[in-house]
Amino acid sequence: MPEQEQKKESTDAKIYSLDEVKKHKTSSSLWLVIHNKVYDVTDFLDEHPGGEEVMIEQAGGDGSESFEDVGHSSDARELMKDYYIGELAEEDKFNTSTRTSSGFGNPSESGGSFFLNWILPAAVGIGVAVIYRVFFSGSN
């Protein structure tokens, strides 16, 4: 049944242009686009665990990458349904992936996130191990 609800949500959805979404960039009226779906999150600003500033930063545009980089929980994704108001117009759609992982993904899907999530921490870890070995292996 959830699949049927989602299909209904997409086919009966109101269509918004990006220009219309851009008009809603203030704390009194704040819309976000996440994976080409439009959300009116005005009433959620005070409740957002990350603070309203992070949402205002993304207001009126595509917040898909930022949303995925944070690694929102399945509860957060479920809560999004309460704020869904429609779809982005076909001509304004962003080329975003629809992954629902915690932000760790295929490098081709996540762009720079693969570097930040895997390569950089691995390089730092190796560097720390080398420094430790150089400084403490000669003390025996």
Secondary structure as UniProt FT lines:
FT   HELIX           2..11
FT   STRAND          14..16
FT   HELIX           18..22
FT   STRAND          25..26
FT   TURN            27..28
FT   STRAND          29..34
FT   TURN            35..36
FT   STRAND          37..40
FT   HELIX           42..47
FT   TURN            49..50
FT   HELIX           52..58
FT   TURN            59..60
FT   HELIX           64..70
FT   HELIX           74..80
FT   HELIX           81..83
FT   STRAND          84..88
FT   HELIX           90..92
FT   HELIX           107..110
FT   HELIX           112..114
FT   HELIX           115..119
FT   HELIX           120..136
FT   TURN            138..139
//
